[in-house]
Amino acid sequence: MVGISTIICFFLLKDGGECFILFDSSGNGNRNSSVSVDVSCGRITGQWSYKDQGYSFLGIPYAEPPVGRLRWKPPVALEVSKGNCWSGEIDARVPGKVCLQPDNANISQPVGDEDCLYLNVWTPSLDVNASLPVMVWIHGGSLVVGSGNDAENGYAPSARLAHDLNVVFVSMNYRLNAFGFMALELLVAGSPTGTSGNYGLMDQIEVLKWVKMNVRKFGGDPNQVSFIFSWTWFCILTQSK
């Protein structure tokens, strides 16, 4: 039996596109295969799911950890020109850490981490010429709780949904509660925007910039980007009119 990786490379190279090699070409319908993609800041390794017929890339860092001097500051994007990209290869088969927030089961016990600026991508194709529509999911939680990592619980997009709708899905973690929306006069000093608060919204904007720059590598069209959001975002958009 001809390996799946051989078939994929043959057709993509014939069409003049890029060759993405699936490391496991066994054809076993119950297994996943690792696959690597080069994005603007380096190489990431996600996986192809035979069961879901789609690719998942999880826990992709899009900004420096907002800790220490970067706490309550706009996100600092990861860029080659800044020299803050990762070295080697990112394992994008597991989700990144969720942002610090109260635990639903025990509100007095926080869960998560300040180092939480990660995003996820699910796509049915890695053809750079596919030009698939892109949907960015912004999780709810009243800007206090939540994450973009809830695919397994049915609260976020998934590789199966990306395949069924032929759409590229992106989700994200953004700073929450006091870490994302603390507004104090003390924090205005030294702020490049002359304001304080809304750091979580700045994180979301940074993700959109990342999508614009990188989504073609996942088969997406950067000029066809839509949003999925909860009532929290509806209220934000309504108030901003």
N, C-alpha and C positions, 0 to 999 in steps of 0.2 A: 504493500500500500504506500503511495506517495505521501510523504509527510506534509502536514498542513503548512508548516513554515515554508517549504519549497514552493508550494502552490501560490501562496501570498506574495512571495518575493518575485516570482515569475511574472505575474500579472502587473504588479506595481511598476516593476522595472520596464516592462514592455510599454506601459503608458507614460513613461518618463517621470513617474512620481518617486516617492521615497520608499525604501524597503524597510519595513519594520519586522524584525525576526522574532517569532514566537519560540522561546527556548524549548518548550515541550511540544513536540509534534506528534504525540502518540495518538491523537484523535479520540481520546477517552472522553466521553460526554459528561463525566462526573468530575473532571479535574479542571484546575485553572492553570494558565500559562503566564509566566512573567514576560513582560514586554517593556522596552525602554524607549523613551522619547527625549529629545533635546529641546529644552525650553530656553528662554532668554538668559537664565542664570546658571544653567548647567543641566546635567542629565538626571532624569528621574525614572524609576522602575515601578510600573504599575502591574496590573494583571488583566488578562482576558479570561472571562468566565464562559465556559462552554454551555453551562446551564442557562445563563442569562443572555448569552449571545451579545455581550458588550464588554467594554473596557472600563476599568476603574483606576483612577489615580487619586490617592488619598493623602492628606497631610502634607500638601505642597506649601512650603513657606513662601509668603508673599511680601513680608516686611521683617525688619529686625525685631527681636523680642522687645516689647515695650516696657522694659524694666530699668531700674536705676535712673540715669539721667534722661531716659526716654519715656518715663512714666508721665502721664498727662501731657503728652506731646503728640503732634501729628505723626502718623506712621512714617517710618523711613524705609522706602522701597529697597528691595534687593536688586542691585544693578551691577553689572560688570564694571562700569565706569567708576563706581564708588568703592570697588574692591571689597564688597561685603557679601559676595555670593558664596555658596557652599563649595567645598572641595570634594572631589570624588563624585559619588552617586547617591541620590536620595532614595531610600526605600519608601515608595509611595503605595505600599500595599496595606498599610495600617493607618487609621485616622490620626491626625494631630491632636494635641491636648486641647480640651475645651477651656474656655475662658473662666476665670474665677467667678463663682456664683454660689448662692445658697443651695444646699442639698434639699431636693423635694421631700425626701424621707425624714430629714432632720435639719430644719431651717437654721439651727444654731451652728451647724457644721458646714463650712464651705467646702466645695469641691472644685477641681480644675486648677489652673495655673495662670500666672500672668503671661508666661511665654505661650501664647495661644493663637498667633496670627497665621493660620493655615487655611487652605482652601482645598476643595475636592472637585474632581471632574469625572463625569460619566459620559461615555460616548459610544455610539455603535460603529464608528469608523475612525481610522487614523490617516485617511487619505487627505492630504493637504488641499486637494482640489474639490473635496466633497461639498463645501459651502453649505453646511447644514445650519439651520436656525439654532440659536443659542438661548437658553433660558437660565437666568441667574436666580437661584432661590435664596431669599433672605429670611432666615428663621424668625419666628415670633418669640414671645416670652416677656413682653412689656419692657424690653431693654434691660431686664434684670436676670433672666435665666435663658437657657436654650443653647443650641449649637447646630452647626451644619453637618453633624456626624450621625444623624438619626436614621440613616437609610435602612438599617437592619430592623428598626422598630416601626417602619412604615411611615415615618414622619418627614422623610426627605426623599429626593429623587434617588434612583438606583440605576444600575447597568441595564436591568430588564426594562425599566420604563424608558430609558434612552433608546433601546432597541425598538421597543413597540411603537414609539412616537417618531423615531428617526430624528432625534433632537440631541444636541449636546447640552448636558446639564452641569451647572456649576453651583456649589454651595460654599459657605464660608463660616469661619468663626470670627467674631468681632468683639471688641471690648464691651463689657456690660457694666451695669450699675455704677458705682462710684468710680471705677477704673475707666469707664467709657464715657461718662456723662457728668463728671464733677465740674461744676461751674463756680469758681471763686475768683474774686479780684486778685488774690495772691498768685493765681496761675496765669493771669493775663501778662504779667511782666515776662518779657522774653518770648512771648508767643508770636510766631510769624504771621498769624491772622489777627492779632490784637484782640483776641477773645479767649474764652476758656469754655470747656465742655465740648460735647459733640465729637469726642475722639472716636467713639464707635462708628459714627457716620463717616468720619474721615477714613476709617479702616475699610468700610464698604466701597467708598470711592476708589481707594487704592486697588481693591480687587477688580473693579471695572477697568482700571488702567491695565492691570495684568491680563485680563481677558482680551482687551483690544490688541495687546502685543503678542499674545501666545495662543489664542484659541484656534488659529488655523492648524497648528500642530496636532490638534485633536479633531480635525475634520470640520471645525466650526467656521462660520462667517462672522467676522467682527462687525459687520454692518447690519447684522440681523440679531440684535440682542434684546430680549424681553426680560421682564421681571416677574417673579412669583413672590408674593409677600402676604403677611397676615394683617389682621385688623390694626395692629400697632403701626405698621407702615402706612396703612390707609389714613390713619389719624395724622401722621407726620406730614404726608403729602397734602392733606386737606388744610392743615394749619399753615403750610408754607405757601399757599396760593396768594 
